Amino acid sequence: MVAQIISGLAVAQDVKERVKMAVEELKSQGVMPCLATVLVGDDPASATYVNNKQKTAKELGIATRDHRLAATFGQDELLEMVKLLNSDPEIHGILVQLPLPKHIDEFTIINAISPLKDVDGLTPYSAGMLQNGMALLKPCTPSGVMELFDYYNITLEGRDVVIINRSNLVGKPLVFMLLERNATVTVCHSKTKDLPARLRQADVIITAVGNRQRFTLTADMVKEGAVVIDVATSRINGKLAGDCDFDAVRQKAAWITPVPGGVGPMTIAMLMKNTVAAASVSRGISAERHAQGKAKDTARDPCKTRRPFGTGR
C-alpha cells in the first residue's frame, strides 16, 4: 500500500475561492470585510506569518489594518489597543500574533478580544462554544484539519483517532471537533506511557509535536491503512519537515499529509473564512445571500458560495 497524498495546497485554494466569492457578495451589500493584525516585537517567524496573512487577505479582497509594536510595548497599552479594535465597527476580525513577549500575559490579552471578532477562535468564550458544539469562529489549524477530512471524504464516525498534542491551539480543539463527528478520541503527550502501542491501534493519527529529536512518527508505529495527518513543522538538515518519517510511513498508510504542502496552507485559508464569517455576523446579513445550491445551516457559515464548507467533495 502506498498512501494517497492529502494536498493542503489544493484544499486551501478551494476554500479561498469560496471565501473570495463571499467577500464579493458582502461588498455588494455594503460590507468591506476587514482583518486587524497585531504584532508585538520583531520575531522574524512571527513577522513572516503576519505578512503571509495580510498578503492572502488582500488577494481575496479583505481589507487589513497592520499594527506593529515594539517589544517593549506594555500589557496595559496592548489591552487598550485591543479595546479600541473591539469598538471599531469597520474591523471585523482581530488577530494578535502569538507568542507575545514574556512580560505580557497571553491569556489576559486573548480574553480581551471580542468573541465576535475572535478570528483565531482562542477566547474562553469561543472555547466554551466549541465544547458545546455551537462555535461559529473555530481555531484555524484544527478547522483546517477537519476541512481536509471533508474534502477527501475521509470518514471519522466510529474510528479510533489518536492526537499527539494537548495544546489550546491544536490538540484540545480537535478533541471536540472530532467528537462531533462521532470519532473515538485519545490524546497523547510527553507523559503518555507506551505511545507506539497506542498509535498502532489508531485508525487516524494526528501528530503535532514539532521536535524530531524528541519524537518521530516511524512506520512501525502506524498500522496498515491508517490516516496520518502531520501538523508539525521543524527543520531537518535545513529543510522543512513534519513529525513523520514520510517516505516510510507512506508505504503503510492509506492517506497522508506532506510537510510542506499539507496542513500548513489550511491555517491561513481558515483564518480568511473566519474573517468573512465575522464580517457577515457583525452586520446581521443573512448568509443565505452567499449560498448557491443546497445549504443546511447557512446562518452558521456565510462562506457557502460554491461547495458548502464541511460537506465533503
C-alpha positions in Angstrom: 0.0 0.0 0.0 1.2 3.5 -0.9 -0.8 6.3 0.8 -2.6 8.9 -1.2 -1.4 12.4 -0.7 -3.8 14.8 1.1 -2.9 18.1 -0.6 -3.4 21.1 1.7 -2.5 23.4 -1.2 -5.4 22.2 -3.3 -7.9 22.3 -0.4 -6.7 25.7 0.7 -7.2 27.1 -2.8 -10.7 25.7 -2.9 -11.5 27.4 0.4 -10.0 30.7 -0.7 -12.0 30.7 -3.9 -15.2 30.3 -1.9 -14.1 33.0 0.5 -13.4 35.4 -2.4 -16.9 34.9 -3.7 -18.3 35.5 -0.3 -16.3 38.7 0.0 -17.6 39.9 -3.3 -21.2 39.2 -2.1 -20.6 41.1 1.2 -19.2 44.1 -0.7 -22.3 44.1 -2.8 -24.2 44.5 0.4 -22.1 47.4 1.5 -19.7 45.4 3.8 -16.0 45.5 3.5 -14.5 42.6 5.5 -11.5 43.8 7.5 -8.8 42.0 9.5 -6.7 43.8 12.0 -3.3 42.2 12.9 -1.2 43.0 15.9 2.4 42.0 16.1 4.4 42.8 19.3 8.2 42.6 18.9 10.5 41.7 16.0 10.5 37.9 15.9 11.2 37.0 12.3 9.0 34.0 12.2 6.0 35.9 13.6 6.6 38.7 11.2 6.6 36.3 8.3 3.3 34.7 9.5 1.7 38.1 9.7 2.9 39.2 6.3 1.5 36.0 4.7 -1.8 36.5 6.4 -2.1 40.1 5.2 -1.0 39.1 1.7 -3.6 36.4 1.4 -6.3 38.7 2.8 -5.5 41.3 0.2 -5.6 38.7 -2.6 -9.1 37.7 -1.5 -10.3 41.3 -1.3 -10.2 41.5 2.5 -9.0 44.8 3.9 -6.3 44.8 6.6 -5.1 47.0 9.4 -1.5 46.4 10.4 -0.3 47.2 13.9 3.5 46.6 14.5 4.5 47.4 18.1 7.9 47.4 19.8 8.9 44.5 22.0 8.8 46.9 25.0 5.1 47.7 24.4 3.3 47.2 27.8 0.5 44.9 28.7 -1.9 47.7 29.7 -1.1 49.5 26.4 -1.8 46.4 24.4 -5.1 45.9 26.3 -6.1 49.4 25.4 -5.3 48.8 21.7 -7.4 45.6 21.7 -10.3 47.6 23.3 -10.0 50.2 20.5 -10.1 47.5 17.9 -13.1 45.9 19.5 -15.0 49.2 19.3 -14.1 50.0 15.7 -17.2 49.0 13.6 -15.0 48.8 10.4 -12.9 46.0 11.9 -14.4 42.5 11.8 -11.5 40.3 12.9 -8.7 40.8 15.4 -5.6 38.6 15.3 -2.9 39.1 17.9 0.1 37.1 16.7 1.4 34.7 19.3 3.7 34.2 21.1 3.8 37.5 22.9 6.8 38.9 24.8 7.3 37.3 28.2 6.2 40.4 30.1 2.7 40.2 28.5 0.2 37.6 29.7 -1.3 35.9 26.6 -4.4 34.7 28.3 -5.2 38.3 29.5 -4.8 39.7 26.0 -6.7 36.9 24.2 -9.5 37.2 26.8 -9.9 40.9 26.0 -10.7 40.3 22.3 -14.4 40.5 21.5 -15.8 37.0 20.8 -17.4 38.4 17.7 -14.0 39.4 16.3 -12.1 36.4 17.6 -11.0 35.0 14.2 -8.3 32.8 15.8 -11.1 31.1 17.9 -9.0 31.3 21.1 -11.0 33.3 23.5 -12.5 31.5 26.5 -16.0 32.2 25.1 -15.0 30.6 21.7 -13.5 27.6 23.5 -16.7 27.2 25.5 -18.9 27.4 22.5 -16.8 24.9 20.7 -17.1 22.5 23.6 -20.9 22.8 23.3 -20.9 22.3 19.6 -22.1 25.9 18.9 -18.9 27.7 17.8 -19.0 30.0 14.7 -15.4 31.0 14.9 -13.2 27.9 15.5 -9.4 27.7 15.8 -7.9 27.8 12.4 -5.4 24.9 12.3 -7.9 22.3 13.7 -10.6 23.7 11.4 -8.2 23.2 8.5 -7.6 19.6 9.5 -11.3 18.9 9.6 -11.7 20.6 6.1 -9.1 18.1 4.8 -11.1 15.2 6.1 -14.2 16.6 4.4 -12.7 17.4 1.1 -11.3 13.9 0.7 -14.4 12.2 2.1 -12.4 10.5 4.9 -14.9 9.0 7.4 -14.4 9.7 11.1 -17.5 8.1 12.6 -16.6 5.2 14.8 -12.9 5.4 14.1 -10.2 5.5 16.7 -8.3 8.8 16.5 -5.0 9.5 18.4 -3.9 13.1 18.7 -0.3 13.7 19.8 -0.7 17.2 21.2 -2.7 18.7 24.0 -2.3 22.5 23.3 -5.1 25.0 23.2 -4.1 25.8 19.6 -4.4 22.2 18.2 -5.0 19.2 20.4 -7.8 20.4 22.7 -10.0 22.0 19.9 -9.5 18.9 17.8 -10.9 16.7 20.5 -14.3 18.5 20.4 -14.4 18.7 16.6 -13.7 15.0 16.3 -16.2 14.1 18.9 -18.9 16.0 16.9 -18.1 13.6 14.1 -18.6 10.6 16.4 -14.9 9.6 16.5 -13.3 7.9 19.5 -10.5 10.2 20.6 -7.4 9.6 22.6 -5.0 12.5 23.4 -1.3 11.6 23.9 1.6 13.7 25.1 5.1 13.7 26.5 4.0 11.7 29.7 2.0 9.1 27.8 3.2 5.5 28.5 4.0 3.2 25.6 3.0 5.7 22.9 3.9 3.4 20.0 1.5 0.7 21.2 -1.3 3.3 21.3 -0.5 4.6 17.9 -0.5 1.1 16.3 -4.2 0.8 17.3 -5.2 4.1 15.7 -7.3 4.4 12.5 -6.3 8.1 12.3 -3.1 9.7 13.7 -2.9 13.5 14.1 0.6 14.4 15.2 1.8 17.9 16.2 4.9 17.6 18.3 7.3 19.7 16.1 10.6 18.4 17.5 12.1 15.5 15.6 14.8 15.0 18.3 12.0 14.2 20.8 9.6 12.4 18.6 9.5 10.9 15.1 6.5 9.0 13.8 8.0 5.9 12.2 6.4 3.2 10.1 6.4 0.7 12.9 4.1 2.9 14.9 1.4 3.0 12.1 -1.0 0.2 11.2 -1.8 -0.7 7.7 -4.4 1.6 6.1 -4.3 4.4 8.7 -4.8 8.1 8.0 -1.8 10.2 9.0 -2.2 14.0 9.5 1.1 15.7 10.2 0.5 19.2 11.7 4.1 19.7 12.9 6.9 21.8 11.3 10.6 21.5 12.1 13.9 21.8 10.2 15.9 18.7 9.2 19.2 19.5 7.5 17.9 22.9 6.6 14.7 21.5 5.1 11.1 21.9 6.4 9.7 18.6 7.7 7.0 17.4 10.0 6.9 14.6 12.7 6.6 11.8 10.1 9.3 9.7 8.5 7.3 10.5 5.4 8.7 8.0 2.9 8.5 5.0 5.2 5.1 5.9 6.7 3.6 6.4 3.3 4.2 2.8 2.5 1.7 1.7 5.2 -0.8 4.5 5.5 -3.9 4.9 3.3 -3.8 8.7 3.4 -1.0 11.1 4.5 -0.3 14.9 4.5 3.1 16.1 3.3 5.2 18.8 5.0 5.2 21.3 3.5 2.0 21.5 1.5 -0.3 19.7 3.9 -1.9 21.3 7.0 0.1 24.5 6.8 -1.7 26.2 3.9 -5.1 25.4 5.6 -4.4 27.6 8.6 -4.4 30.9 6.7 -7.3 29.8 4.5 -9.5 29.1 7.5 -8.5 32.4 9.1 -9.9 34.1 6.0 -13.0 32.1 6.3 -13.4 33.2 9.9 -12.9 36.8 9.0 -15.7 36.7 6.4 -18.0 34.9 8.8 -17.3 37.6 11.5 -18.0 40.3 8.9 -21.3 38.8 8.0 -22.5 38.3 11.5 -21.4 41.8 12.6 -23.8 43.3 10.2 -26.6 40.9 10.6 -26.5 39.8 7.0 -28.1 36.5 6.2 -25.5 34.1 5.0 -28.1 32.7 2.6 -27.2 35.6 0.3 -23.8 34.0 -0.2 -25.1 30.5 -0.8 -25.6 28.8 -4.1 -27.3 25.4 -4.1 -28.1 23.5 -1.0 -27.1 24.8 2.4 -28.3 23.2 5.6 -27.4 26.0 8.1 -26.1 29.0 6.2 -26.5 31.3 9.1 -23.7 29.4 10.8 -21.4 29.5 7.7 -21.5 32.6 5.5 -19.0 31.3 3.0 -21.1 28.6 1.4 -20.8 30.2 -2.1 -19.7 27.2 -4.1 -19.4 24.0 -2.2 -20.7 24.3 1.4 -17.8 24.1 3.9 -17.7 20.8 5.6 -19.8 18.8 3.2 -17.1 16.7 1.5 -16.3 16.6 -2.1 
